[in-house]
Amino acid sequence: MATTPKNLSLIHGREDLPSRLQPVVCGADILGYSYVRCYAEAYGIKPIVLSAIDVKVTSSSKFCDYRVVPGINEEDGFVEAVSALGAEIEAAGKVGIIHGSADWNTRIISAHKEELSQWYVVPYIDFGLLDDITQKERFYELCEELGIDYPKTWKLDCANLDATLDASAFPYPLIAKPSNSAAYDLLEFPEKKKIYEIETPDELVATYDAVRKSGYRHSLIVQDFIPGGDDAIRSLTTYSDASGDLRVVAGGRVALQDHSPLALGNPVCIVSEKVEPIIEGARKFLKHVGYRGYANFDIKYDSRDGSYRFFEVNTRPGKNTFYVSLGGMNFVKPIVEDWVLGQEIPYTEAYDSFVYTVVPPKVVRMSVTNEELREQVLAMFKAKQAHNPHDYAPDTAAHKMWAELAYRHQVSKFKQYL
């Protein structure tokens, strides 16, 4: 059980938050900026953002204290940097709360939860549970146990370099992906993709060999390909309390995913949609494992039988968690009210009509193949219901310039990869 920051007793209520709470955001991507924006909007608090590099769209914001920390992208450097900052925050009479914006730094924070809890509120599950349920084969075992639909799945051992594969025994097409995303993310090799789309036995053998030769030593998950394009994907974000009970839920239908090789599968345009079977499946899973905090589920609609098949759970807010705020619940509020203020979170379904987007309407127009969905999303752009987390009017002119450049770059990127 993690300790409690010594200074937490200094916060007696919401009125103490602006002067006493110091958020630390590790990472400056779009989720990192979403934390910055939402802390400003909810509490008027300026987070400290730590990054190994200068990400201009975030560093140019007036709503954060941006610090470039060399070596923070390695575990030892990360722990050293955030520990030193934690002591600094404590000495200033404040309470730290730490957030990671990527799987790898979330895992490090969870793994060092006991140590970091000297200075920080650490709003993540303990590492034992995190490591268990983020192994995809374990996730599917739990789905089987709980009666939650998931794709037919096989696992290939990448630790055995001498293993042979009878690729002709599998049905095609298939999807292949690493079971341990955190370990895989640290590797670099020419054939690397986030997800592999496999059409033939030869492609499966080539992928298996390339992943093993990269140094990856966990399982490679091979799955039945669920028919349907990006529009069949559903995203669900949940917040659970200390009892594992679902308190906040939001989600939507993916209109478009990123199609560049290293970001394949990341949703870039999501339209609000409430699907009860998805909510109930997540509720059952979270209660069973005793989950607390934010989780994000990837699901795909299977038109063959009308089921919704769960692919994985991410044990942190996903990159697109700002859609919770668009749905009606500023997404940092449940974290602060639960972990800092110790308040009960009222059950909330954050499904106000929204389009979460990091791409302009031109990309939607040229890339979304589902005509009905495309017209729905474009109509919501016209109705001012489409929002990008970076599009924050009170921020600096420099931030707006960098945000606009990133936004417009999506056009050329989608022309290249889709």
C-alpha positions in Angstrom: 0.0 0.0 0.0 1.4 3.3 -1.0 2.1 6.0 1.5 0.4 9.4 1.5 2.3 12.6 0.8 3.1 14.4 4.0 1.7 17.7 2.8 -1.7 16.3 1.8 -3.1 17.4 5.1 -2.6 21.0 4.0 -5.5 20.6 1.5 -8.8 20.9 3.4 -11.1 21.6 0.5 -11.4 22.8 -3.1 -10.5 26.4 -2.0 -7.0 25.2 -1.1 -6.3 23.6 -4.5 -5.0 26.7 -6.4 -2.4 27.5 -3.8 -1.5 24.0 -2.5 -1.8 21.5 -5.4 1.0 21.1 -7.9 0.3 18.8 -10.8 3.3 17.4 -12.6 2.7 16.1 -16.2 5.3 13.8 -17.7 5.2 14.2 -21.4 4.2 17.0 -23.8 2.1 15.3 -26.4 -1.6 16.1 -27.0 -2.6 14.3 -23.7 0.1 16.3 -21.9 -1.4 19.5 -23.2 -4.9 18.3 -22.4 -3.9 18.0 -18.7 -2.5 21.5 -18.9 -5.7 22.9 -20.4 -8.1 21.0 -18.1 -6.2 22.0 -14.9 -6.4 25.6 -16.0 -10.1 25.4 -16.8 -11.1 23.5 -13.7 -8.9 25.0 -11.0 -6.8 27.8 -12.4 -3.7 25.7 -11.7 -0.5 25.7 -13.8 1.1 22.2 -14.1 4.8 21.6 -14.4 5.4 19.7 -17.6 8.5 17.5 -17.9 9.8 16.4 -21.3 13.1 15.2 -22.8 12.6 17.6 -25.7 11.0 20.9 -26.5 7.6 20.2 -27.9 6.7 23.7 -29.1 2.9 23.4 -29.1 3.0 22.7 -25.4 6.1 24.6 -24.3 4.6 27.8 -25.8 1.6 27.6 -23.5 1.2 30.2 -20.8 -0.7 27.6 -18.7 2.3 25.4 -17.8 5.8 25.6 -16.4 7.6 23.7 -19.1 11.0 22.0 -18.3 13.2 20.1 -20.6 15.0 17.4 -18.6 17.7 15.4 -20.5 17.6 11.7 -19.7 14.0 11.7 -18.5 13.1 9.1 -21.2 15.2 6.5 -19.3 13.8 4.9 -16.1 16.7 5.9 -13.8 16.7 9.4 -15.1 12.9 9.7 -14.9 12.8 8.5 -11.3 15.7 10.8 -10.3 14.1 13.8 -11.9 10.6 13.4 -10.6 11.9 12.5 -7.1 14.0 15.7 -7.0 11.0 17.7 -8.2 8.8 16.1 -5.6 11.2 17.2 -2.8 11.2 20.7 -4.3 7.3 20.8 -4.3 7.2 19.5 -0.7 9.7 22.2 0.4 7.5 24.8 -1.1 4.6 23.7 1.1 2.6 22.1 -1.8 1.3 18.7 -2.6 2.4 17.1 -5.9 0.1 15.0 -8.1 1.9 13.1 -11.0 0.5 12.2 -14.4 2.1 10.3 -17.3 1.1 10.9 -20.9 2.4 7.6 -22.3 2.3 3.9 -21.5 6.0 3.7 -20.6 6.1 6.6 -18.1 2.8 5.4 -16.6 4.4 2.0 -16.0 7.4 3.6 -14.4 5.2 5.8 -12.1 3.2 2.7 -11.1 6.3 0.6 -10.5 7.8 3.3 -8.3 4.4 4.2 -6.6 5.6 3.5 -3.1 8.7 5.7 -3.4 7.0 8.5 -5.3 4.1 8.7 -2.9 6.4 10.4 -0.4 5.8 13.6 -2.4 3.0 12.9 -4.9 -0.5 11.7 -5.1 -0.1 8.8 -7.6 -3.5 8.2 -9.2 -2.7 4.9 -10.8 -3.3 1.2 -9.9 -0.5 -0.8 -8.2 2.0 -2.2 -10.6 1.1 -5.8 -10.0 -2.4 -5.3 -11.3 -1.2 -3.0 -14.1 1.3 -5.5 -15.4 -1.2 -8.3 -15.2 -4.1 -6.9 -17.1 -2.0 -5.1 -19.8 -0.6 -8.4 -20.9 -3.0 -9.1 -23.8 -3.2 -12.8 -23.3 -4.2 -12.2 -19.6 -6.8 -9.6 -20.6 -8.4 -12.2 -23.0 -8.4 -14.8 -20.2 -10.4 -12.4 -18.0 -12.7 -11.6 -20.8 -13.4 -15.3 -21.3 -14.0 -15.7 -17.6 -16.4 -12.8 -17.4 -18.3 -13.5 -20.7 -17.0 -10.4 -22.5 -16.6 -10.8 -26.3 -13.1 -10.6 -27.7 -11.5 -11.7 -31.0 -10.3 -15.3 -31.5 -6.7 -15.1 -30.4 -3.4 -17.1 -30.6 -0.1 -16.2 -29.1 3.4 -16.8 -30.5 6.4 -17.0 -28.3 9.1 -14.4 -29.3 11.6 -15.5 -26.6 12.4 -18.7 -28.5 14.5 -17.8 -31.5 14.6 -21.4 -32.8 10.8 -21.9 -32.8 9.2 -22.7 -36.1 5.7 -21.6 -37.2 3.1 -23.5 -39.2 1.6 -20.4 -40.7 -0.7 -22.4 -43.0 -2.8 -23.4 -39.9 -4.2 -19.9 -39.4 -7.3 -18.4 -41.1 -6.6 -15.2 -43.0 -6.6 -12.2 -42.8 -5.1 -11.7 -39.4 -4.0 -8.9 -37.1 -0.7 -9.3 -35.2 0.5 -7.1 -32.3 2.8 -7.3 -29.3 1.3 -8.5 -26.0 3.6 -6.2 -24.0 3.3 -2.7 -25.6 5.6 -1.1 -23.1 8.5 -3.4 -23.9 7.8 -3.2 -27.6 7.7 0.6 -27.6 11.3 0.8 -26.5 12.6 -1.1 -29.6 13.5 0.3 -33.0 13.8 -1.8 -36.2 13.1 -1.2 -39.9 9.9 -3.3 -40.1 8.3 -2.0 -36.9 4.6 -1.2 -36.9 2.2 -0.7 -34.0 -0.2 -3.2 -35.6 0.5 -5.7 -38.4 -2.1 -6.5 -41.0 -1.4 -10.0 -42.2 -2.8 -11.3 -45.5 -0.8 -14.5 -46.2 1.2 -17.2 -44.4 4.5 -15.7 -45.8 3.6 -12.3 -44.3 3.0 -13.9 -40.9 6.3 -15.7 -40.9 8.2 -12.6 -42.0 6.5 -10.5 -39.2 7.2 -13.2 -36.6 10.9 -13.3 -37.6 11.3 -9.5 -37.7 9.8 -9.0 -34.2 11.9 -11.8 -32.7 15.1 -10.4 -34.3 14.3 -7.0 -32.8 15.0 -8.2 -29.3 11.3 -8.4 -28.2 11.0 -11.3 -25.9 7.3 -11.4 -25.0 4.3 -12.9 -26.9 3.1 -11.8 -30.3 -0.6 -11.8 -30.3 -2.3 -13.0 -33.5 -6.0 -12.4 -33.9 -8.9 -13.1 -36.2 -9.4 -10.0 -38.3 -12.8 -8.4 -37.4 -14.3 -7.1 -40.6 -14.9 -3.4 -41.0 -12.9 -0.2 -41.3 -12.0 2.6 -38.9 -15.8 3.3 -38.4 -16.2 -0.1 -36.7 -13.9 0.9 -33.8 -15.3 2.1 -30.5 -13.4 3.9 -27.8 -14.6 3.9 -24.1 -13.0 5.8 -21.3 -13.9 5.0 -17.7 -13.2 6.3 -14.2 -13.6 3.9 -11.2 -13.5 4.6 -7.5 -11.6 2.8 -4.8 -14.3 0.1 -4.7 -13.9 -0.6 -8.4 -17.3 0.9 -9.1 -17.7 2.8 -12.4 -18.3 6.5 -11.7 -17.6 8.3 -15.0 -18.0 6.9 -18.5 -17.6 8.5 -22.0 -17.1 7.1 -25.4 -17.6 7.3 -29.1 -17.4 5.8 -32.5 -14.1 6.3 -34.4 -14.6 8.0 -37.7 -10.9 7.9 -38.5 -7.6 6.4 -37.2 -4.0 7.4 -37.8 -2.6 5.4 -40.7 1.1 6.2 -40.4 3.1 3.1 -39.5 4.2 4.0 -35.9 0.9 5.5 -34.9 -1.4 3.1 -36.7 -4.6 2.6 -34.7 -4.6 5.9 -32.7 -8.0 7.6 -33.2 -7.8 11.0 -34.7 -11.5 11.7 -35.1 -14.2 10.4 -32.7 -17.9 11.2 -32.6 -19.9 10.7 -29.4 -21.9 7.5 -29.2 -23.3 5.6 -26.2 -23.4 1.8 -26.5 -24.8 0.1 -23.4 -23.2 -3.4 -24.0 -19.8 -1.8 -24.1 -20.4 0.1 -20.8 -21.7 -3.0 -19.1 -18.7 -5.1 -20.3 -16.3 -2.5 -18.9 -18.2 -2.2 -15.7 -18.0 -5.9 -15.1 -14.3 -6.0 -15.9 -13.3 -3.1 -13.7 -15.3 -4.3 -10.7 -13.8 -7.8 -11.0 -10.2 -6.7 -11.0 -10.7 -4.0 -8.4 -9.7 -1.1 -10.7 -9.3 2.5 -9.5 -8.8 5.5 -11.7 -8.9 6.0 -15.5 -9.0 3.2 -18.0 -9.5 3.2 -21.7 -10.9 0.3 -23.7 -10.5 -0.4 -27.5 -13.5 -2.3 -28.9 -14.6 -3.2 -32.4 -18.1 -3.9 -33.7 -18.3 -7.3 -35.4 -21.0 -7.1 -38.2 -21.0 -10.9 -38.5 -22.9 -11.4 -35.3 -23.6 -7.9 -33.9 -21.2 -8.2 -31.0 -18.8 -5.7 -29.7 -15.4 -7.3 -29.2 -12.9 -5.9 -26.6 -9.3 -5.7 -27.8 -7.4 -4.3 -24.8 -7.4 -2.1 -21.7 -5.1 0.9 -21.3 -4.4 1.5 -17.7 -4.3 5.3 -18.0 -6.1 8.1 -19.7 -5.7 7.6 -23.5 -4.3 10.3 -25.8 -7.8 11.3 -26.7 -9.2 11.5 -23.1 -10.1 15.2 -23.8 -13.3 13.8 -25.3 -14.5 13.2 -21.7 -14.3 16.9 -21.2 -16.2 17.4 -24.5 -18.8 15.0 -23.2 -19.5 17.1 -20.2 -17.0 16.2 -17.4 -13.6 18.0 -17.2 -11.5 14.9 -17.1 -9.1 16.0 -14.3 -11.9 16.6 -11.8 -12.6 12.9 -10.9 -8.9 12.4 -10.3 -8.6 15.4 -8.0 -11.9 14.9 -6.2 -11.2 11.2 -5.6 -7.4 11.1 -4.8 -6.8 14.6 -3.4 -10.1 15.7 -1.8 -11.4 12.2 -0.9 -14.9 13.0 -2.2 -17.4 10.6 -3.7 -17.7 10.9 -7.4 -21.3 11.2 -8.6 -22.1 8.7 -11.4 -21.8 10.6 -14.7 -22.3 9.5 -18.3 -20.4 12.2 -20.3 -22.1 11.9 -23.6 -22.9 15.5 -24.6 -22.8 15.6 -28.4 -19.2 16.1 -29.6 -16.6 15.4 -32.3 -13.1 15.0 -30.9 -10.7 15.7 -33.7 -7.0 16.4 -34.3 -7.6 16.6 -38.1 -9.3 19.3 -40.2 -12.5 18.7 -42.1 -10.6 18.3 -45.3 -9.0 15.1 -44.0 -12.4 13.9 -42.9 -13.8 14.7 -46.3 -11.1 12.8 -48.2 -10.5 9.9 -45.8 -13.7 8.8 -44.1 -15.2 6.1 -46.4 -18.5 5.7 -44.5 -20.7 8.2 -46.3 -23.3 8.6 -43.6 -20.7 8.9 -40.8 -18.7 11.3 -42.9 -21.6 13.6 -43.5 -22.6 13.5 -39.8 -19.0 14.5 -38.7 -18.8 17.3 -41.3 -22.2 18.6 -40.2 -20.9 18.7 -36.6 -17.8 20.7 -37.8 -20.2 23.2 -39.3 -22.3 23.3 -36.1 -19.1 24.1 -34.1 -19.4 20.7 -32.3 -15.9 19.5 -33.4 -13.0 20.4 -31.1 -9.3 19.9 -30.9 -7.6 19.9 -27.5 -5.0 22.4 -28.8 -7.7 24.9 -29.8 -7.7 26.9 -26.6 -8.6 30.5 -27.1 -7.0 32.0 -23.9 -3.5 30.5 -24.8 -0.6 32.4 -26.4 -0.3 33.4 -30.1 2.8 31.2 -30.3 0.8 28.1 -29.0 -1.9 28.9 -31.6 0.6 29.0 -34.4 2.2 25.7 -33.5 -1.2 24.1 -33.0 -2.3 25.3 -36.4 0.8 23.9 -38.0 0.3 20.5 -36.4 -3.4 20.6 -37.4 -2.6 21.4 -41.1 0.2 18.9 -41.3 -2.4 16.1 -41.0 -3.5 16.8 -44.6 -0.2 15.9 -46.1 0.2 13.0 -43.7 -3.1 11.4 -44.7 -2.3 12.0 -48.4 0.9 10.0 -47.9 -0.4 7.1 -45.8 -4.1 6.7 -46.8 
